[in-house]
Amino acid sequence: MIVYLNGRFTPIEEAKISVLDRGFVYGDGVYELIPVYGREPFRMAQHLTRLQHSLDGIRLANPHTDAEWQSIVRTLIAKQPFDDQGVYFQVTRGVAKRDHTFPQGVTPTVFMMSNPLATPSAEQFANGVAVVTAEDNRWRRCDLKTISLVGNVLMRQLAADAGAIETVMFRDGYLTEASASNVMTVIGGRIVAPPKDNLILPGITYGAAEEFARAAGLPFEIRPITRAEAFAADEWWLSSSTKEVLAITIVDGRPFGGAAPGPMFGKMHTLFQQHKQKPAH
């Protein structure tokens, strides 16, 4: 595998960073993952906008312009032997003596790799997936896509321990998101999703689903969702760069929403498959 590290494309076996890199020592950095369909990045501009938001949130200067990022991403894509890819990249504050304070005059570390894009199986799309629920006890800046992910890791492991695919979280009685996905509901024939505030990651797939739904005339509402409303909903969905939009049919070990993907999900799945290889507006 060819990866990118600090200005060079190199075999992954030769890519090395210092043990004093602040990404390793503190988790002091941010990341993105761009899905690629047929060697075409999906909504790269939106991913780079979110990258900038995350960098601003941790007070780290962006080491590249958008044009430079796009060039690096496309070059890395071209160096891979597969067409559908997941381009992962992260930026850390760089290598410095261990001290909590931001170091001065340090060059950020930029790492990028691309793997085959692992999307849900036909069976998962057709039958839906299982999730568990938990109280959201992570920090309150979930809108920043940082590499400090131990809270999300622990939540995802709760799902794995139960044989489920995700953990759907509630904070103070309101739906937030899942450990590595956004969550949407269908209530009274309307798609209802939590606000894009500091308590959830503003998913690029969330945004795409909203755009596709509105363009198709499907009602889409963004507002707080109580736990009671969520459990009384007709449908739950997961959305992410690797899951696309995926129906939830088992919650905490019990069938949910008729134990089958609902009619609104069917419409959204069709819309997403139709639009995912088209350039964003």
One Martini backbone bead per residue (centre of mass of N, CA, C, O) as a GRO file, in nm:
protein
  281
    1MET     BB    1   0.096   0.037   0.023
    2ILE     BB    2   0.029   0.370  -0.048
    3VAL     BB    3   0.137   0.660   0.121
    4TYR     BB    4   0.109   0.968   0.312
    5LEU     BB    5   0.401   1.170   0.436
    6ASN     BB    6   0.510   1.471   0.452
    7GLY     BB    7   0.527   1.489   0.108
    8ARG     BB    8   0.520   1.163   0.079
    9PHE     BB    9   0.526   0.879  -0.116
   10THR     BB   10   0.484   0.554   0.047
   11PRO     BB   11   0.533   0.279   0.184
   12ILE     BB   12   0.396   0.180   0.476
   13GLU     BB   13   0.663   0.048   0.593
   14GLU     BB   14   0.817   0.349   0.565
   15ALA     BB   15   0.625   0.485   0.764
   16LYS     BB   16   0.732   0.740   0.998
   17ILE     BB   17   0.712   0.833   1.348
   18SER     BB   18   0.729   0.990   1.631
   19VAL     BB   19   0.677   0.935   1.973
   20LEU     BB   20   0.638   1.269   2.002
   21ASP     BB   21   0.386   1.282   1.877
   22ARG     BB   22   0.084   1.435   1.962
   23GLY     BB   23  -0.098   1.212   1.859
   24PHE     BB   24   0.027   0.991   2.047
   25VAL     BB   25   0.038   1.140   2.331
   26TYR     BB   26  -0.268   1.318   2.301
   27GLY     BB   27  -0.457   1.327   2.052
   28ASP     BB   28  -0.346   1.589   1.873
   29GLY     BB   29  -0.603   1.588   1.643
   30VAL     BB   30  -0.729   1.530   1.309
   31TYR     BB   31  -0.993   1.398   1.084
   32GLU     BB   32  -1.066   1.210   0.777
   33LEU     BB   33  -1.325   1.057   0.551
   34ILE     BB   34  -1.329   0.964   0.206
   35PRO     BB   35  -1.535   0.863  -0.019
   36VAL     BB   36  -1.494   0.639  -0.312
   37TYR     BB   37  -1.637   0.640  -0.644
   38GLY     BB   38  -1.483   0.552  -0.911
   39ARG     BB   39  -1.242   0.761  -0.821
   40GLU     BB   40  -1.459   0.956  -0.679
   41PRO     BB   41  -1.501   1.188  -0.465
   42PHE     BB   42  -1.719   1.245  -0.189
   43ARG     BB   43  -1.754   1.555  -0.104
   44MET     BB   44  -1.477   1.708  -0.061
   45ALA     BB   45  -1.547   1.998   0.014
   46GLN     BB   46  -1.701   1.922   0.277
   47HIS     BB   47  -1.465   1.780   0.416
   48LEU     BB   48  -1.275   2.031   0.416
   49THR     BB   49  -1.460   2.208   0.584
   50ARG     BB   50  -1.457   2.022   0.834
   51LEU     BB   51  -1.158   2.025   0.878
   52GLN     BB   52  -1.142   2.328   0.939
   53HIS     BB   53  -1.324   2.319   1.186
   54SER     BB   54  -1.142   2.130   1.353
   55LEU     BB   55  -0.886   2.300   1.347
   56ASP     BB   56  -1.009   2.548   1.477
   57GLY     BB   57  -1.099   2.397   1.743
   58ILE     BB   58  -0.769   2.328   1.805
   59ARG     BB   59  -0.574   2.548   1.700
   60LEU     BB   60  -0.489   2.462   1.387
   61ALA     BB   61  -0.318   2.504   1.118
   62ASN     BB   62  -0.350   2.473   0.793
   63PRO     BB   63  -0.116   2.308   0.578
   64HIS     BB   64  -0.343   2.343   0.347
   65THR     BB   65  -0.499   2.384   0.075
   66ASP     BB   66  -0.757   2.276  -0.102
   67ALA     BB   67  -0.593   2.220  -0.360
   68GLU     BB   68  -0.378   2.046  -0.221
   69TRP     BB   69  -0.561   1.831  -0.107
   70GLN     BB   70  -0.684   1.739  -0.375
   71SER     BB   71  -0.416   1.647  -0.501
   72ILE     BB   72  -0.339   1.434  -0.292
   73VAL     BB   73  -0.590   1.261  -0.304
   74ARG     BB   74  -0.580   1.195  -0.612
   75THR     BB   75  -0.303   1.065  -0.610
   76LEU     BB   76  -0.365   0.839  -0.410
   77ILE     BB   77  -0.592   0.708  -0.567
   78ALA     BB   78  -0.414   0.641  -0.824
   79LYS     BB   79  -0.220   0.435  -0.645
   80GLN     BB   80  -0.457   0.246  -0.645
   81PRO     BB   81  -0.619  -0.075  -0.741
   82PHE     BB   82  -0.893   0.059  -0.649
   83ASP     BB   83  -1.201   0.228  -0.689
   84ASP     BB   84  -1.318   0.187  -0.403
   85GLN     BB   85  -1.272   0.423  -0.135
   86GLY     BB   86  -1.095   0.514   0.180
   87VAL     BB   87  -0.990   0.830   0.274
   88TYR     BB   88  -0.743   0.876   0.515
   89PHE     BB   89  -0.687   1.166   0.734
   90GLN     BB   90  -0.426   1.339   0.931
   91VAL     BB   91  -0.373   1.601   1.183
   92THR     BB   92  -0.106   1.712   1.372
   93ARG     BB   93   0.097   1.911   1.586
   94GLY     BB   94   0.341   1.726   1.621
   95VAL     BB   95   0.678   1.747   1.722
   96ALA     BB   96   0.742   1.733   2.083
   97LYS     BB   97   0.777   1.806   2.380
   98ARG     BB   98   0.630   1.710   2.665
   99ASP     BB   99   0.350   1.937   2.661
  100HIS     BB  100   0.047   2.076   2.684
  101THR     BB  101   0.142   2.303   2.547
  102PHE     BB  102   0.176   2.465   2.275
  103PRO     BB  103   0.393   2.451   2.036
  104GLN     BB  104   0.654   2.621   1.875
  105GLY     BB  105   0.748   2.584   1.546
  106VAL     BB  106   0.567   2.339   1.446
  107THR     BB  107   0.514   2.079   1.233
  108PRO     BB  108   0.277   1.923   1.101
  109THR     BB  109   0.123   1.613   1.075
  110VAL     BB  110   0.075   1.426   0.761
  111PHE     BB  111  -0.167   1.169   0.699
  112MET     BB  112  -0.227   0.912   0.433
  113MET     BB  113  -0.487   0.675   0.336
  114SER     BB  114  -0.604   0.384   0.132
  115ASN     BB  115  -0.898   0.186   0.119
  116PRO     BB  116  -1.122  -0.023   0.079
  117LEU     BB  117  -1.458   0.015   0.050
  118ALA     BB  118  -1.677  -0.052   0.328
  119THR     BB  119  -1.988  -0.152   0.271
  120PRO     BB  120  -2.276  -0.261   0.294
  121SER     BB  121  -2.459  -0.518   0.254
  122ALA     BB  122  -2.728  -0.643   0.098
  123GLU     BB  123  -2.846  -0.762   0.359
  124GLN     BB  124  -2.840  -0.502   0.529
  125PHE     BB  125  -3.018  -0.334   0.347
  126ALA     BB  126  -3.265  -0.541   0.352
  127ASN     BB  127  -3.272  -0.599   0.695
  128GLY     BB  128  -3.082  -0.461   0.864
  129VAL     BB  129  -2.979  -0.357   1.199
  130ALA     BB  130  -2.807  -0.368   1.505
  131VAL     BB  131  -2.859  -0.207   1.827
  132VAL     BB  132  -2.759  -0.008   2.093
  133THR     BB  133  -2.794   0.164   2.406
  134ALA     BB  134  -2.678   0.487   2.551
  135GLU     BB  135  -2.511   0.702   2.738
  136ASP     BB  136  -2.375   1.014   2.673
  137ASN     BB  137  -2.020   1.057   2.797
  138ARG     BB  138  -1.890   1.259   2.637
  139TRP     BB  139  -1.780   1.518   2.520
  140ARG     BB  140  -1.884   1.869   2.405
  141ARG     BB  141  -1.705   1.828   2.105
  142CYS     BB  142  -1.838   1.642   1.861
  143ASP     BB  143  -1.787   1.842   1.607
  144LEU     BB  144  -1.503   1.731   1.637
  145LYS     BB  145  -1.261   1.547   1.436
  146THR     BB  146  -1.096   1.369   1.644
  147ILE     BB  147  -0.841   1.135   1.758
  148SER     BB  148  -0.999   1.142   2.038
  149LEU     BB  149  -1.174   0.817   2.063
  150VAL     BB  150  -1.239   0.658   2.331
  151GLY     BB  151  -1.542   0.705   2.368
  152ASN     BB  152  -1.622   0.569   2.097
  153VAL     BB  153  -1.486   0.298   2.144
  154LEU     BB  154  -1.654   0.214   2.391
  155MET     BB  155  -1.926   0.226   2.246
  156ARG     BB  156  -1.863   0.023   2.019
  157GLN     BB  157  -1.805  -0.217   2.215
  158LEU     BB  158  -2.087  -0.252   2.321
  159ALA     BB  159  -2.192  -0.358   2.053
  160ALA     BB  160  -1.997  -0.593   2.008
  161ASP     BB  161  -2.076  -0.747   2.273
  162ALA     BB  162  -2.390  -0.769   2.144
  163GLY     BB  163  -2.380  -0.808   1.822
  164ALA     BB  164  -2.359  -0.521   1.712
  165ILE     BB  165  -2.299  -0.222   1.511
  166GLU     BB  166  -2.420  -0.010   1.730
  167THR     BB  167  -2.434   0.297   1.933
  168VAL     BB  168  -2.700   0.464   2.068
  169MET     BB  169  -2.734   0.801   2.186
  170PHE     BB  170  -2.802   0.970   2.503
  171ARG     BB  171  -2.861   1.314   2.626
  172ASP     BB  172  -3.063   1.415   2.855
  173GLY     BB  173  -3.305   1.267   2.674
  174TYR     BB  174  -3.141   1.290   2.393
  175LEU     BB  175  -3.065   1.253   2.081
  176THR     BB  176  -2.765   1.212   1.901
  177GLU     BB  177  -2.569   0.944   1.836
  178ALA     BB  178  -2.327   0.743   1.725
  179SER     BB  179  -2.006   0.627   1.745
  180ALA     BB  180  -1.991   0.625   1.387
  181SER     BB  181  -2.274   0.787   1.361
  182ASN     BB  182  -2.559   0.891   1.248
  183VAL     BB  183  -2.907   0.975   1.338
  184MET     BB  184  -3.229   0.879   1.217
  185THR     BB  185  -3.579   0.950   1.180
  186VAL     BB  186  -3.930   0.839   1.171
  187ILE     BB  187  -4.208   1.076   1.206
  188GLY     BB  188  -4.499   1.091   1.067
  189GLY     BB  189  -4.350   1.087   0.769
  190ARG     BB  190  -4.083   1.214   0.891
  191ILE     BB  191  -3.771   1.330   0.878
  192VAL     BB  192  -3.573   1.311   1.183
  193ALA     BB  193  -3.308   1.520   1.314
  194PRO     BB  194  -3.055   1.619   1.478
  195PRO     BB  195  -2.876   1.870   1.561
  196LYS     BB  196  -2.589   2.063   1.449
  197ASP     BB  197  -2.405   2.055   1.709
  198ASN     BB  198  -2.177   1.988   1.971
  199LEU     BB  199  -2.306   1.673   2.005
  200ILE     BB  200  -2.233   1.635   1.696
  201LEU     BB  201  -2.146   1.519   1.398
  202PRO     BB  202  -2.130   1.672   1.083
  203GLY     BB  203  -2.241   1.488   0.850
  204ILE     BB  204  -2.205   1.433   0.516
  205THR     BB  205  -2.432   1.222   0.483
  206TYR     BB  206  -2.646   1.379   0.623
  207GLY     BB  207  -2.642   1.614   0.418
  208ALA     BB  208  -2.707   1.442   0.171
  209ALA     BB  209  -2.978   1.327   0.268
  210GLU     BB  210  -3.116   1.596   0.295
  211GLU     BB  211  -3.086   1.687   0.002
  212PHE     BB  212  -3.223   1.445  -0.137
  213ALA     BB  213  -3.495   1.467   0.008
  214ARG     BB  214  -3.578   1.756  -0.066
  215ALA     BB  215  -3.558   1.717  -0.378
  216ALA     BB  216  -3.790   1.474  -0.351
  217GLY     BB  217  -4.011   1.574  -0.123
  218LEU     BB  218  -3.907   1.497   0.155
  219PRO     BB  219  -3.958   1.528   0.475
  220PHE     BB  220  -3.734   1.751   0.670
  221GLU     BB  221  -3.626   1.749   1.015
  222ILE     BB  222  -3.465   1.973   1.255
  223ARG     BB  223  -3.446   1.841   1.592
  224PRO     BB  224  -3.515   1.759   1.886
  225ILE     BB  225  -3.503   1.420   2.041
  226THR     BB  226  -3.660   1.225   2.232
  227ARG     BB  227  -3.665   0.924   2.366
  228ALA     BB  228  -3.968   0.874   2.332
  229GLU     BB  229  -3.981   0.947   2.033
  230ALA     BB  230  -3.775   0.746   1.929
  231PHE     BB  231  -3.928   0.480   2.037
  232ALA     BB  232  -4.195   0.578   1.859
  233ALA     BB  233  -4.082   0.539   1.600
  234ASP     BB  234  -4.076   0.397   1.279
  235GLU     BB  235  -3.767   0.488   1.225
  236TRP     BB  236  -3.417   0.395   1.190
  237TRP     BB  237  -3.094   0.549   1.116
  238LEU     BB  238  -2.787   0.528   0.959
  239SER     BB  239  -2.496   0.755   0.904
  240SER     BB  240  -2.213   0.733   0.670
  241SER     BB  241  -1.939   0.689   0.474
  242THR     BB  242  -1.967   0.356   0.509
  243LYS     BB  243  -2.300   0.322   0.547
  244GLU     BB  244  -2.450   0.548   0.455
  245VAL     BB  245  -2.779   0.425   0.455
  246LEU     BB  246  -2.916   0.254   0.751
  247ALA     BB  247  -3.118   0.027   0.886
  248ILE     BB  248  -3.300  -0.022   1.189
  249THR     BB  249  -3.432  -0.344   1.349
  250ILE     BB  250  -3.256  -0.357   1.623
  251VAL     BB  251  -3.313  -0.289   1.980
  252ASP     BB  252  -3.186  -0.423   2.244
  253GLY     BB  253  -3.283  -0.718   2.113
  254ARG     BB  254  -3.532  -0.579   1.965
  255PRO     BB  255  -3.766  -0.525   1.763
  256PHE     BB  256  -3.790  -0.267   1.503
  257GLY     BB  257  -4.013  -0.146   1.290
  258GLY     BB  258  -4.100  -0.452   1.208
  259ALA     BB  259  -3.811  -0.581   1.144
  260ALA     BB  260  -3.793  -0.369   0.896
  261PRO     BB  261  -3.746  -0.180   0.653
  262GLY     BB  262  -3.882   0.106   0.566
  263PRO     BB  263  -4.026   0.307   0.326
  264MET     BB  264  -3.838   0.553   0.361
  265PHE     BB  265  -3.576   0.403   0.329
  266GLY     BB  266  -3.620   0.305   0.042
  267LYS     BB  267  -3.608   0.590  -0.077
  268MET     BB  268  -3.328   0.672   0.028
  269HIS     BB  269  -3.162   0.446  -0.094
  270THR     BB  270  -3.224   0.514  -0.385
  271LEU     BB  271  -3.118   0.803  -0.383
  272PHE     BB  272  -2.827   0.740  -0.299
  273GLN     BB  273  -2.752   0.555  -0.539
  274GLN     BB  274  -2.810   0.775  -0.759
  275HIS     BB  275  -2.607   1.018  -0.623
  276LYS     BB  276  -2.312   0.927  -0.520
  277GLN     BB  277  -2.162   0.971  -0.823
  278LYS     BB  278  -2.225   1.263  -0.798
  279PRO     BB  279  -2.159   1.571  -0.791
  280ALA     BB  280  -2.162   1.822  -0.600
  281HIS     BB  281  -2.298   2.147  -0.575
   0.00000   0.00000   0.00000
